[in-house]
Amino acid sequence: MNTTVAAPAAEPTGWRLVMRNLRQRKVLAMLLLGFSSGIPIYLVGNTLSLWMRKEGIELSTIGFVSWVGLAYSLKFLWAPLVDKADAPVLGRLLGRRRGWMVLSQLAVMGGLVAMATIQPGGANPEVFGFAIDHLAVFGAMALLVALASATQDIVIDAWRIESADNSQQLGLLTSSSALGYRTALLVTDALLLIVAAQIGWPMSYTLMAALMLVGTAAVLMAPEPARAQVAVATQAAPVWSARGLFDAIVNPFVQFFRTHRSNALLMLAAISIYRLADFVMGPMANPFYVDLGISEATVGSIRGSVGLVATFIGIAAAGIVSVRYGVMAALLVGAVLGPGSNLAFAWLAFSGNDIGAFTTAMFIDNVSGGFAGTALIAYMSSLTSIGYTATQYALLSSFYALLGKVLKGFSGVAVETLAQGRTLLEGYGLFFIGTALVGIPVVLLCLLLMRQQRRASLAPA
């Protein structure tokens, strides 16, 4: 029988609830795992784009390098393997979920150290007399980090859902994960900039590699989920057999469409464009600050102060709206707030190097991101089925990011094109306005989902 985890929206999800429950082993482990999950993503994304721009790399090249982030959107391709097979060696020692966590964390650490060694502005090395494009090698290491980080996300999401004893605990673990994740984003998107201004980018990336040990410590305190152990013990066939491959790859999708029926495609469509405006804008945000003339230290200090407070406000607000009005209402509010950050960046572009305008834009951006991200995580978590948790959640989170990560590779080309005949800052401003308009169909799809949910609740059983 297919058992769907109930939505966590009916329970408090604010950061105060997380702090009150840190004595619970699962909650503390989830907070640290969320932090570990958030460390790599900006190091191969937005923060990496700032480092590359400081090294004089062209906007178009920065946009194309951002395609390494597609690993996060294609993780459903290898999620069945992670769901149904043990990690080499470590799987036997630590269990299926914990083994994959540690393996992926080691790979992330190795890739970050390699990026720090190669550097985007380094010289082209020679191997057997042939010159090698150092930027291509640097990009390959960034891809390694993204692949390992995406694998870590698959397993952490599965651990979070499978470890919850009920919907209340799922809501608590989801909030813990979001709090840890958002804290890591602020570290890699704010604190790192301040540190880099003092000790340089290579040493800063090495320091971030060492911070991944927080996740390894969390794995040692995190128990292997009981439901994951049962799934392993009752696995119908080895993953490499024909039956095992069918169960691992095909069944998760069959079960998803069987459970949600005609609404399945509508759900996937809404999820796929929910954060599209944010994703497309992402690679150009930090180069924009460089071209605006704002220093790394200033960006980092404002993100680490105003941005931190704003993020917690966004996460807490999503929890309050979910508790009082339901997860769909939170999803709708997030859809409206999301493009607001893009418009704030457009206003900043036309205002010029103004610290007040920059601070305001950072506040709006972090409130929007904290709210929309938490609402979407809770919604996607409620749609998975036990037995296929990792694969189904990977499918949903892949749809959530795939289109945006494909399109964002052209963001640098778009800004350079819009800047022709104008100033570069005007090109940025028009680009940000255009990305904000993408949010309109998101709001319409959320309204349609709410109507479908209302009809389903009124239909006779």
C-alpha positions in Angstrom: 0.0 0.0 0.0 1.3 3.5 -0.9 1.7 5.7 2.1 2.1 9.4 1.5 3.7 11.6 4.2 1.2 14.2 5.4 2.1 17.9 4.8 4.0 19.5 7.6 2.2 22.8 7.0 -0.2 22.4 9.9 2.6 22.5 12.5 4.8 25.4 13.6 7.9 25.8 11.6 9.6 28.9 13.0 13.2 29.0 14.1 12.3 29.3 17.8 10.6 25.9 17.7 13.8 24.5 16.2 16.0 26.0 18.9 13.6 24.7 21.7 14.0 21.1 20.3 17.8 21.0 19.7 18.1 18.5 22.6 16.5 16.0 20.3 19.2 14.1 18.5 17.4 14.1 15.2 16.7 17.8 15.2 20.4 18.8 16.0 21.6 16.3 13.3 19.1 17.8 10.8 20.3 21.3 11.6 23.9 20.4 10.9 23.1 18.3 7.8 21.1 21.3 6.5 24.2 23.4 7.0 26.4 20.8 5.2 23.9 20.8 2.3 24.0 24.5 1.9 27.8 25.0 1.9 28.6 23.9 -1.7 25.8 25.4 -3.7 26.9 29.0 -3.8 30.6 28.0 -4.0 29.8 26.6 -7.5 27.1 29.2 -8.2 26.6 32.9 -7.2 29.7 33.3 -5.0 31.8 31.6 -7.7 30.6 34.2 -10.2 31.9 37.0 -8.0 35.3 35.4 -7.7 35.4 34.9 -11.5 34.3 38.5 -12.2 37.0 39.8 -9.9 39.5 37.8 -11.9 38.2 39.6 -15.1 36.3 36.7 -16.6 33.7 37.8 -19.1 30.0 37.8 -18.2 29.1 35.3 -21.0 31.7 32.8 -19.7 30.4 33.2 -16.1 26.9 32.4 -17.4 28.0 29.3 -19.2 30.1 28.1 -16.2 26.9 28.3 -14.1 25.6 25.3 -16.0 27.6 23.1 -13.6 24.5 23.7 -11.4 22.5 21.5 -13.7 23.8 18.6 -11.6 21.3 19.6 -9.0 18.5 19.5 -11.5 19.5 16.1 -13.1 20.0 14.3 -9.8 16.9 12.3 -10.3 18.9 10.3 -12.9 21.1 8.7 -10.3 18.7 9.1 -7.3 17.4 5.5 -7.9 20.9 4.2 -7.4 21.3 6.1 -4.2 17.8 4.9 -3.1 18.3 1.2 -3.8 22.1 0.6 -3.6 24.7 1.0 -0.8 27.7 3.4 -1.2 30.9 1.5 -1.8 32.5 0.3 1.5 30.9 3.1 3.5 27.4 1.6 3.0 28.3 -1.5 4.9 29.9 0.5 7.7 27.3 3.3 8.2 24.1 2.2 6.4 22.7 3.2 3.1 21.7 6.8 3.9 24.7 7.7 6.1 27.2 5.9 3.8 26.2 8.0 0.8 26.3 11.2 2.9 29.9 10.7 4.0 31.1 9.7 0.5 29.5 12.7 -1.1 31.0 15.0 1.6 34.5 13.7 1.0 34.1 14.4 -2.7 32.9 17.9 -2.1 35.9 18.6 0.1 38.3 17.3 -2.5 36.7 19.3 -5.3 36.8 22.6 -3.3 40.5 22.1 -2.5 41.2 21.5 -6.2 39.3 24.7 -7.2 41.3 26.7 -4.6 44.5 25.2 -6.1 43.7 25.8 -9.8 41.9 29.2 -9.5 39.9 30.9 -12.3 42.6 33.4 -13.2 45.6 31.0 -13.1 48.0 30.1 -15.8 47.4 27.3 -18.3 49.4 24.2 -17.3 51.2 21.9 -19.7 50.8 18.1 -19.6 53.1 16.1 -21.8 53.8 19.2 -23.8 50.2 20.2 -24.4 48.8 23.3 -22.9 45.5 22.7 -21.0 42.9 25.4 -20.5 43.0 26.0 -16.8 39.5 27.4 -16.8 38.2 24.2 -18.3 39.9 22.2 -15.5 38.6 24.6 -13.0 35.1 24.2 -14.4 35.5 20.4 -14.2 36.3 20.6 -10.5 33.3 22.8 -10.0 31.2 20.2 -11.7 32.6 17.5 -9.4 31.6 19.6 -6.4 28.1 20.1 -7.9 27.6 16.4 -8.6 28.8 15.3 -5.1 26.7 18.1 -3.5 23.6 17.0 -5.4 24.1 13.4 -4.2 24.4 14.7 -0.7 21.1 16.5 -1.1 19.4 13.4 -2.4 20.3 11.4 0.7 19.8 14.2 3.3 16.3 14.8 1.9 15.5 11.1 2.2 16.9 11.0 5.7 14.8 14.0 6.7 11.6 12.5 5.4 12.2 8.9 6.6 13.4 9.9 10.1 10.1 11.8 10.8 7.7 9.8 13.1 4.7 11.9 12.2 3.7 15.1 10.3 4.6 17.3 13.3 8.2 16.0 13.4 8.5 16.3 9.6 7.6 20.0 10.0 10.2 20.4 12.7 12.9 18.6 10.7 12.0 20.6 7.6 12.4 23.9 9.6 15.7 22.6 11.1 17.0 21.8 7.6 15.9 25.2 6.2 17.5 27.0 9.1 20.8 25.1 8.7 20.7 25.5 5.0 20.0 29.2 5.0 22.7 29.8 7.6 25.2 28.0 5.3 24.1 30.2 2.4 24.8 33.3 4.4 28.2 31.9 5.3 29.1 31.3 1.7 27.3 34.3 0.3 28.2 36.9 3.0 30.9 35.9 5.5 33.0 34.3 2.8 33.2 37.7 1.0 34.6 39.4 4.1 37.1 36.6 4.7 38.1 36.6 1.0 38.9 40.3 1.2 41.3 39.5 4.0 43.0 36.2 3.1 42.1 35.7 -0.6 39.7 33.5 -2.5 41.8 30.3 -2.6 42.3 30.1 1.1 38.6 31.0 1.6 37.6 28.0 -0.5 39.9 25.8 1.4 38.3 27.0 4.6 34.8 26.1 3.2 36.1 22.6 2.4 37.0 22.2 6.1 33.5 23.4 7.1 32.1 20.3 5.4 33.3 18.3 8.4 30.3 19.7 10.2 28.2 17.5 8.0 30.4 14.5 8.7 30.0 15.1 12.4 26.3 15.2 11.9 26.3 11.8 10.1 28.0 10.3 13.1 25.2 11.5 15.5 22.4 10.8 13.0 20.8 7.4 13.4 20.0 5.4 10.2 16.3 5.8 9.7 14.3 2.8 10.8 12.1 3.0 7.6 15.2 3.0 5.4 16.4 -0.1 7.2 13.1 -1.8 6.7 13.1 -0.8 3.0 16.6 -2.4 2.6 15.6 -5.6 4.4 12.4 -6.0 2.3 13.9 -5.0 -1.0 12.3 -7.2 -3.5 15.3 -7.7 -5.8 18.9 -6.6 -6.1 19.1 -3.2 -7.7 21.1 -4.5 -10.7 18.5 -7.1 -11.6 15.8 -6.4 -14.2 13.2 -6.3 -11.5 15.4 -4.3 -9.2 16.1 -1.7 -11.9 12.4 -1.4 -12.7 11.5 -0.9 -9.0 14.3 1.7 -8.6 13.8 3.7 -11.8 10.2 3.3 -13.0 8.1 2.6 -9.9 8.8 6.0 -8.2 7.3 7.8 -11.2 4.5 5.4 -11.6 3.6 5.8 -7.9 3.7 9.6 -8.1 1.3 9.8 -11.0 -0.9 7.0 -9.5 -1.2 9.0 -6.2 -1.8 12.4 -7.7 -3.5 11.4 -10.9 -4.6 14.3 -13.1 -3.1 16.9 -10.8 0.4 15.4 -11.2 1.3 17.4 -14.3 -0.1 20.6 -12.9 2.0 20.1 -9.7 5.2 19.5 -11.7 4.5 22.5 -13.9 4.1 24.8 -10.9 7.2 23.4 -9.2 9.3 23.8 -12.3 8.8 27.5 -12.6 8.2 28.5 -9.0 11.7 29.9 -8.5 12.5 30.5 -12.2 12.9 34.2 -11.8 15.4 33.8 -9.0 17.4 31.1 -10.8 17.7 33.0 -14.1 18.9 36.2 -12.2 21.3 34.3 -9.9 24.6 34.2 -11.9 24.5 37.9 -12.6 23.8 39.1 -9.1 27.4 39.1 -7.8 29.0 40.3 -11.0 26.4 43.1 -10.8 27.9 44.2 -7.4 31.4 44.2 -8.9 30.3 46.4 -11.8 28.3 48.6 -9.5 31.5 49.3 -7.5 30.5 47.7 -4.2 33.4 45.9 -2.4 33.3 42.3 -1.2 33.6 43.4 2.4 30.5 45.7 2.1 28.5 43.0 0.3 29.5 40.5 2.9 28.8 42.7 6.0 25.3 43.7 4.8 24.4 40.1 3.8 25.7 38.9 7.2 23.7 41.4 9.2 20.6 42.7 7.4 20.5 39.5 5.2 20.6 37.2 8.2 17.8 38.9 10.0 15.7 39.1 6.8 16.2 35.3 6.1 15.0 34.4 9.5 12.0 36.7 9.1 11.2 35.0 5.8 11.5 31.4 7.2 9.4 32.3 10.3 6.8 34.1 8.2 6.4 31.0 5.9 5.8 28.9 9.0 3.2 31.3 10.4 1.3 31.5 7.1 1.4 27.7 6.7 0.0 27.2 10.3 -2.8 29.7 10.0 -3.8 29.4 6.3 -2.2 26.2 5.0 0.7 25.2 2.8 -1.0 26.3 -0.4 -1.5 29.8 0.9 2.2 30.0 1.8 3.1 28.7 -1.7 1.0 31.5 -3.2 2.5 34.2 -1.0 6.0 33.0 -1.9 5.1 33.1 -5.6 4.2 36.8 -5.2 7.3 37.6 -3.1 9.8 35.9 -5.3 9.9 38.3 -8.2 9.9 41.2 -5.8 13.6 40.6 -5.2 14.3 40.9 -9.0 12.5 44.3 -9.1 14.5 45.4 -6.1 17.7 44.6 -8.0 16.4 46.6 -11.0 15.7 49.6 -8.8 19.3 49.2 -7.4 20.7 49.1 -11.0 19.1 52.4 -11.9 19.9 54.0 -8.5 23.6 53.3 -8.8 26.2 52.7 -6.1 23.9 53.6 -3.2 24.4 51.7 0.1 20.9 52.5 1.3 19.4 51.1 -1.9 21.7 48.1 -1.7 20.7 47.3 1.9 17.0 47.5 1.0 17.5 45.2 -1.9 19.3 42.7 0.2 16.5 42.8 2.8 13.8 42.2 0.2 15.9 39.4 -1.5 16.5 37.5 1.7 12.9 37.7 3.0 11.6 36.5 -0.3 14.1 33.7 -0.6 13.6 32.5 3.0 9.8 32.5 2.6 9.5 31.0 -0.8 12.2 28.3 -0.2 10.6 27.1 3.0 7.1 27.0 1.6 8.2 25.0 -1.5 10.3 22.5 0.6 7.3 21.8 2.8 5.0 21.4 -0.2 7.3 19.0 -2.1 8.0 17.0 1.0 4.3 16.3 1.4 4.1 14.8 -2.1 6.5 11.9 -1.6 5.8 8.2 -1.0 7.6 6.0 1.5 9.8 3.5 -0.2 10.7 5.9 -3.0 11.5 9.0 -0.9 14.9 9.8 -2.3 13.9 9.3 -5.9 10.6 11.2 -5.8 11.9 14.1 -3.8 14.9 14.3 -6.2 12.4 14.3 -9.1 10.4 17.2 -7.6 13.5 19.2 -6.6 14.9 18.6 -10.1 11.7 19.9 -11.8 11.9 22.9 -9.4 15.3 23.9 -10.7 15.9 22.3 -14.2 14.4 25.0 -16.4 15.9 27.8 -14.5 19.4 26.3 -14.5 19.2 25.8 -18.3 18.1 29.3 -18.9 20.5 31.0 -16.5 23.5 29.9 -18.6 22.4 32.6 -21.1 22.1 35.3 -18.4 25.5 36.8 -19.2 24.8 37.0 -22.9 21.4 38.6 -22.1 23.0 41.3 -20.0 25.7 42.1 -22.6 23.0 42.2 -25.3 20.7 44.5 -23.4 23.6 46.8 -22.6 24.4 47.4 -26.2 23.7 51.1 -26.9 23.2 51.6 -23.1 25.3 51.6 -20.0 26.1 48.2 -18.5 24.0 49.1 -15.4 21.0 49.9 -17.6 21.5 46.5 -19.2 21.5 44.9 -15.8 18.3 46.8 -14.8 16.4 45.7 -17.9 17.5 42.1 -17.4 16.2 42.1 -13.8 12.9 43.5 -14.9 12.5 40.9 -17.5 13.2 38.1 -15.1 10.6 39.5 -12.6 7.9 39.1 -15.3 8.5 35.4 -15.2 6.7 35.3 -11.9 3.3 36.1 -13.3 2.5 32.5 -14.6 3.7 31.1 -11.3 1.0 33.0 -9.4 -1.6 31.8 -11.9 -0.5 28.1 -11.5 -0.6 28.4 -7.7 -4.2 29.8 -7.9 -5.1 26.9 -10.2 -3.6 24.3 -7.7 -5.5 25.9 -4.9 -8.8 25.6 -6.8 -8.1 21.9 -7.7 -7.3 21.2 -4.0 -10.5 22.9 -2.9 -12.5 20.8 -5.4 -10.9 17.6 -4.2 -11.7 18.4 -0.6 -15.4 19.0 -1.5 -15.7 15.8 -3.6 -17.5 12.8 -2.0 -15.1 10.2 -0.7 
